[in-house]
Amino acid sequence: MSFEPTPEPWPVENIRWVGGCDGWLRLLDQSQLPGREVYIECREIHTLWEAIRALRVRGAPAIGIAAAYGVCLGLQGSFSSRQEIETRLSETIQYLASARPTAVNLFWALERMRRRASCFPEAAPEELRQLLLEEALAIHAEDRLMCQAIGSHGVSLVPHGAGILTHCNTGALATGGLGTALGVIYTAFSQGKKVHVYVDETRPLLQGARLTAWELGRWGVPHTLICDSTAAVLMKHGRIQLVITGADRIAANGDTANKIGTYSLAVLARAHQIPFYVAAPSTTFDLSLSSGSETPVEERDPAEVVHIMGQGIAPEGVRVFNPAFDITPAELISAIICEAGIIQPVNSETIAHVIQGE
């Protein structure tokens, strides 16, 4: 895969492996943003599992990259036999897979690491550890290239002077590179298109307010923060020319799982005849699912809804429903942008042709 390099939005690495096979993973703790830039040193696998579960690292591509490095953490130490390291590998993959259920990149990366190990059945434990570290580094580098390609393809869909609505965070914090949906925006901005981004706050954990607004400010892209419920008013008054979001899992027919609230935006965009785009790498497609109804949807702690930044906002004991994601039907999606090109119309046939070359 080869593309012209695109400048990163700022010189901060959200994910970095430090050292060799016995090294460690350095993560930017996104739960501390925008107030503090705090880095976590993941020197053992339980620290990484907690970081994934607690959204200290988040965004489907970033979770996949972190999980690949997590396999390397899980295999640290000495092993007396190939059987011993294979047992540890299986336990490590199973453990990391339990961190979060919806973002398919987590499972894709873990399966890729498993397959890499199986390609070298005669490799000694130390050699296998080195091969798996090289695979994790490759996954990270490939995601960077995929982000650049998504930006290059998607920029054609962004008109000059567009008002763009986005949801949650889909930039460098969520990936190994420039970002997916925000990567498209950054590319358009770098080409001189006078875009203005409207940033949904993205309740309940405010990833738009805390993370996307922070990123856009670092890049210098004009933006306005809005409450999630403000989107319809902006659309009605002609302030929005397109909506673009990321994805955590895309089924074979194009139904897309993404941060809760995405489905609402797709319905609003259709009602106002505004294009609704999804930007995601091919690793986010789960072609084993025929439709989005088969996607496991994570339900998270009620405390995320009844508290904001530690402050209670609801009566004690109130009943809460807190799904982390919703499913946007393919018929509401104008196009999906991936590193292989633009998928349009969004249906099983077009997806199979672009993703699998069928």
C-alpha positions as CSV (number, residue, x, y, z in Angstrom):
1,M,0.0,0.0,0.0
2,S,1.5,3.3,-1.0
3,F,0.1,6.8,-0.7
4,E,1.4,10.4,-0.5
5,P,2.1,11.2,3.1
6,T,-0.3,13.5,4.9
7,P,1.0,15.6,7.8
8,E,-0.2,14.4,11.2
9,P,-2.4,17.0,13.1
10,W,0.1,17.3,16.0
11,P,3.3,15.7,17.2
12,V,1.6,13.5,19.9
13,E,1.6,9.8,19.7
14,N,-1.5,8.2,21.3
15,I,0.0,4.7,20.9
16,R,3.7,3.8,20.9
17,W,5.6,0.6,21.6
18,V,8.8,1.2,23.5
19,G,11.7,-1.2,23.2
20,G,11.9,-4.8,21.9
21,C,10.1,-8.0,22.8
22,D,10.3,-7.2,26.5
23,G,9.3,-3.6,26.0
24,W,6.0,-1.8,26.9
25,L,3.1,0.1,25.5
26,R,2.7,3.8,26.0
27,L,-0.9,5.1,25.7
28,L,-2.3,8.6,25.9
29,D,-5.1,8.4,28.5
30,Q,-8.0,9.9,26.7
31,S,-10.2,9.8,29.8
32,Q,-8.0,12.7,31.1
33,L,-8.5,15.0,28.0
34,P,-8.8,17.9,27.4
35,G,-7.6,18.9,30.9
36,R,-4.4,16.9,31.1
37,E,-2.1,15.0,28.8
38,V,-1.4,11.9,30.9
39,Y,0.4,8.8,29.5
40,I,-0.2,5.2,30.8
41,E,2.7,2.8,30.9
42,C,1.2,-0.6,30.1
43,R,3.9,-3.0,31.2
44,E,1.6,-5.9,31.8
45,I,-1.6,-7.1,30.1
46,H,-4.0,-6.3,32.9
47,T,-3.2,-2.6,32.7
48,L,-4.0,-2.6,28.9
49,W,-7.2,-4.6,29.4
50,E,-8.4,-2.0,31.9
51,A,-7.4,0.8,29.5
52,I,-9.5,-0.6,26.7
53,R,-12.5,-1.3,29.0
54,A,-12.4,2.1,30.6
55,L,-12.0,4.0,27.3
56,R,-8.5,5.2,28.1
57,V,-7.8,4.0,24.6
58,R,-10.8,4.1,22.3
59,G,-11.8,4.2,18.6
60,A,-12.0,0.9,16.7
61,P,-8.7,1.1,14.9
62,A,-6.8,2.2,18.0
63,I,-8.3,-0.6,20.0
64,G,-7.1,-3.1,17.4
65,I,-3.6,-1.7,17.4
66,A,-3.4,-1.7,21.2
67,A,-4.7,-5.3,21.3
68,A,-2.0,-6.4,18.9
69,Y,0.6,-4.9,21.1
70,G,-1.2,-6.5,24.1
71,V,-0.4,-9.9,22.7
72,C,3.2,-9.0,22.9
73,L,2.8,-7.9,26.5
74,G,1.1,-11.2,27.3
75,L,4.0,-13.2,25.9
76,Q,6.7,-11.6,27.9
77,G,9.0,-13.8,30.0
78,S,10.7,-17.0,29.3
79,F,9.1,-20.2,27.9
80,S,10.5,-23.7,28.0
81,S,8.6,-25.0,25.0
82,R,6.6,-24.1,22.0
83,Q,3.5,-25.7,23.6
84,E,3.9,-23.4,26.6
85,I,4.0,-20.2,24.6
86,E,1.1,-21.4,22.4
87,T,-1.0,-21.9,25.6
88,R,-0.1,-18.4,26.8
89,L,-0.9,-17.0,23.4
90,S,-4.4,-18.5,23.5
91,E,-5.0,-17.3,27.0
92,T,-3.8,-13.8,26.1
93,I,-6.1,-13.5,23.1
94,Q,-9.1,-14.8,24.9
95,Y,-8.5,-12.3,27.8
96,L,-8.0,-9.3,25.5
97,A,-11.1,-10.2,23.5
98,S,-13.2,-9.9,26.6
99,A,-12.4,-6.2,27.1
100,R,-15.1,-4.8,24.7
101,P,-17.6,-6.7,22.5
102,T,-18.6,-4.4,19.6
103,A,-15.5,-2.9,17.9
104,V,-14.6,-5.6,15.4
105,N,-11.0,-4.3,15.0
106,L,-10.2,-5.7,18.4
107,F,-11.1,-9.3,17.2
108,W,-9.6,-8.8,13.8
109,A,-6.2,-7.8,15.2
110,L,-6.2,-10.6,17.7
111,E,-7.1,-13.1,15.0
112,R,-4.3,-11.7,12.7
113,M,-1.8,-12.2,15.5
114,R,-3.0,-15.8,16.0
115,R,-2.7,-16.5,12.3
116,R,0.8,-15.1,12.2
117,A,1.9,-17.4,15.0
118,S,0.3,-20.4,13.2
119,C,2.4,-19.6,10.0
120,F,5.6,-20.5,11.9
121,P,4.9,-23.8,13.7
122,E,8.6,-24.6,14.1
123,A,9.6,-21.2,15.5
124,A,11.2,-21.3,18.9
125,P,9.5,-19.1,21.6
126,E,12.0,-16.2,21.3
127,E,11.7,-16.2,17.5
128,L,7.9,-16.3,17.8
129,R,7.8,-13.4,20.1
130,Q,9.9,-11.3,17.7
131,L,7.7,-12.3,14.8
132,L,4.6,-11.2,16.7
133,L,6.1,-7.9,17.7
134,E,6.9,-7.3,14.0
135,E,3.3,-8.1,13.2
136,A,1.9,-5.7,15.7
137,L,4.2,-2.9,14.4
138,A,2.9,-3.7,10.9
139,I,-0.7,-3.4,12.0
140,H,0.1,0.0,13.4
141,A,1.9,1.2,10.3
142,E,-0.8,-0.1,7.9
143,D,-3.5,1.7,9.8
144,R,-1.6,4.9,9.3
145,L,-1.6,4.4,5.6
146,M,-5.2,3.4,5.5
147,C,-6.1,6.7,7.3
148,Q,-4.2,8.6,4.6
149,A,-6.0,6.7,1.9
150,I,-9.5,7.3,3.5
151,G,-8.7,11.0,3.6
152,S,-7.6,11.0,-0.1
153,H,-10.7,9.2,-1.3
154,G,-13.2,11.1,0.9
155,V,-12.1,14.6,0.1
156,S,-13.9,14.5,-3.2
157,L,-17.2,14.3,-1.2
158,V,-16.5,17.5,0.7
159,P,-17.6,20.7,-1.2
160,H,-15.7,24.0,-0.7
161,G,-17.1,25.9,2.2
162,A,-19.1,23.0,3.6
163,G,-20.6,22.9,7.1
164,I,-19.8,19.4,8.3
165,L,-21.5,17.6,11.3
166,T,-19.6,14.9,13.0
167,H,-20.2,12.6,16.0
168,C,-17.9,11.2,18.7
169,N,-14.2,11.2,17.9
170,T,-12.7,9.7,14.7
171,G,-9.4,11.4,14.4
172,A,-5.8,10.7,15.4
173,L,-6.8,9.8,18.9
174,A,-9.0,6.9,17.6
175,T,-6.6,5.5,15.1
176,G,-2.9,4.9,14.3
177,G,-2.8,7.8,11.9
178,L,-4.7,10.9,10.8
179,G,-8.1,9.5,11.5
180,T,-11.1,8.2,9.6
181,A,-14.0,10.7,9.4
182,L,-11.8,13.5,10.8
183,G,-9.0,12.3,8.5
184,V,-11.3,13.3,5.6
185,I,-11.9,16.7,7.2
186,Y,-8.2,17.3,7.8
187,T,-7.4,16.4,4.2
188,A,-10.1,18.8,2.9
189,F,-8.8,21.6,5.2
190,S,-5.2,21.0,4.1
191,Q,-6.3,21.3,0.5
192,G,-7.7,24.8,1.2
193,K,-11.4,23.9,1.4
194,K,-13.0,26.4,3.8
195,V,-14.8,23.9,5.9
196,H,-16.5,24.5,9.3
197,V,-17.1,21.5,11.6
198,Y,-20.0,21.2,13.9
199,V,-19.0,18.9,16.8
200,D,-21.7,16.9,18.6
201,E,-20.8,16.8,22.3
202,T,-21.6,13.0,22.1
203,R,-23.3,12.1,25.4
204,P,-22.9,10.4,27.7
205,L,-19.0,10.5,27.8
206,L,-18.6,13.7,25.7
207,Q,-16.0,12.4,23.3
208,G,-17.0,15.1,20.9
209,A,-16.6,17.9,23.4
210,R,-13.5,16.5,25.1
211,L,-11.6,14.9,22.2
212,T,-12.8,16.1,18.8
213,A,-12.9,19.8,19.7
214,W,-9.4,19.3,21.2
215,E,-8.1,17.7,18.1
216,L,-9.7,20.3,15.7
217,G,-8.2,23.1,17.9
218,R,-4.7,21.6,17.6
219,W,-5.1,21.3,13.8
220,G,-6.6,24.8,13.5
221,V,-9.8,23.7,11.8
222,P,-12.8,26.1,12.4
223,H,-15.3,24.4,14.5
224,T,-18.3,24.9,16.8
225,L,-19.4,22.7,19.7
226,I,-23.1,21.8,19.9
227,C,-25.4,19.8,22.1
228,D,-26.4,16.6,20.4
229,S,-30.0,17.8,20.2
230,T,-29.0,20.9,18.2
231,A,-28.3,19.0,15.0
232,A,-31.8,19.2,13.5
233,V,-32.0,23.0,13.9
234,L,-28.6,23.4,12.1
235,M,-29.9,21.2,9.3
236,K,-33.2,23.0,9.0
237,H,-31.3,26.4,8.6
238,G,-29.0,25.1,5.9
239,R,-25.8,25.2,8.1
240,I,-24.9,21.5,7.4
241,Q,-24.0,20.2,3.9
242,L,-22.9,16.8,5.0
243,V,-22.6,14.4,8.0
244,I,-19.6,12.1,8.4
245,T,-19.0,9.6,11.2
246,G,-16.8,6.7,11.8
247,A,-17.8,3.1,12.5
248,D,-17.0,0.3,15.0
249,R,-18.4,-2.6,12.9
250,I,-20.0,-2.7,9.5
251,A,-22.0,-5.8,8.4
252,A,-21.9,-7.3,5.0
253,N,-25.0,-5.4,3.9
254,G,-23.6,-2.0,5.1
255,D,-25.5,-1.7,8.3
256,T,-23.1,0.2,10.6
257,A,-22.6,0.1,14.3
258,N,-21.2,3.4,15.7
259,K,-21.4,5.5,18.8
260,I,-24.9,5.9,20.2
261,G,-26.7,8.8,18.5
262,T,-25.3,8.1,15.1
263,Y,-28.6,6.5,13.9
264,S,-30.5,9.6,15.0
265,L,-28.2,11.8,12.8
266,A,-28.7,9.5,9.8
267,V,-32.5,9.8,10.2
268,L,-32.3,13.6,10.5
269,A,-29.9,13.8,7.5
270,R,-32.3,11.8,5.3
271,A,-35.2,14.0,6.4
272,H,-33.3,17.2,5.4
273,Q,-31.8,15.6,2.2
274,I,-28.3,15.9,3.5
275,P,-25.7,13.2,2.6
276,F,-24.7,11.0,5.4
277,Y,-21.2,9.3,5.1
278,V,-19.3,6.7,7.1
279,A,-15.5,6.6,7.0
280,A,-13.8,3.4,8.2
281,P,-10.9,1.1,7.2
282,S,-11.6,-2.3,5.6
283,T,-10.7,-3.9,9.0
284,T,-13.9,-2.5,10.4
285,F,-16.1,-4.6,8.1
286,D,-17.4,-7.9,9.5
287,L,-18.6,-9.8,6.5
288,S,-19.6,-12.7,8.7
289,L,-22.6,-10.7,9.7
290,S,-25.3,-10.5,7.1
291,S,-26.9,-7.5,8.7
292,G,-26.5,-5.1,11.7
293,S,-29.1,-7.0,13.7
294,E,-26.4,-9.6,14.4
295,T,-24.0,-7.1,15.9
296,P,-23.4,-7.4,19.7
297,V,-24.1,-4.0,21.3
298,E,-22.2,-3.2,24.5
299,E,-24.3,-1.8,27.3
300,R,-22.2,0.2,29.8
301,D,-22.3,1.3,33.4
302,P,-25.4,3.4,34.3
303,A,-23.1,5.8,36.2
304,E,-21.9,7.1,32.8
305,V,-25.4,8.6,32.3
306,V,-26.3,9.8,35.7
307,H,-23.0,11.5,36.3
308,I,-21.1,14.0,34.3
309,M,-17.4,14.4,35.2
310,G,-18.1,12.8,38.6
311,Q,-21.1,15.1,39.4
312,G,-24.5,13.4,39.9
313,I,-27.2,14.8,37.6
314,A,-30.2,12.5,38.2
315,P,-32.2,11.2,41.2
316,E,-30.7,8.4,43.2
317,G,-31.7,4.9,41.9
318,V,-33.2,6.1,38.6
319,R,-33.4,3.3,36.0
320,V,-30.9,3.8,33.1
321,F,-30.5,2.3,29.6
322,N,-26.9,3.0,28.3
323,P,-26.1,1.2,25.1
324,A,-22.7,2.3,23.8
325,F,-23.6,2.0,20.1
326,D,-26.5,1.9,17.8
327,I,-27.0,0.5,14.3
328,T,-27.5,2.7,11.3
329,P,-29.3,0.9,8.4
330,A,-27.4,0.8,5.1
331,E,-30.3,2.6,3.3
332,L,-29.6,5.7,5.3
333,I,-25.9,5.8,4.4
334,S,-25.0,7.8,1.2
335,A,-21.6,6.2,0.9
336,I,-18.9,4.4,2.9
337,I,-15.3,5.7,2.5
338,C,-12.5,3.1,3.0
339,E,-8.9,2.9,2.0
340,A,-10.0,0.9,-1.2
341,G,-12.3,3.7,-2.4
342,I,-15.9,4.9,-2.0
343,I,-18.6,2.3,-1.6
344,Q,-21.7,3.7,-3.3
345,P,-24.5,2.6,-3.3
346,V,-24.1,0.9,0.1
347,N,-25.3,-2.7,-0.3
348,S,-23.9,-6.2,-0.1
349,E,-22.9,-6.3,-3.8
350,T,-20.9,-3.1,-3.8
351,I,-19.2,-3.9,-0.5
352,A,-18.1,-7.3,-1.7
353,H,-16.8,-5.8,-4.9
354,V,-14.7,-3.1,-3.1
355,I,-13.6,-5.0,-0.1
356,Q,-13.1,-8.4,-1.5
357,G,-12.7,-7.6,-5.2
358,E,-15.6,-9.8,-6.2
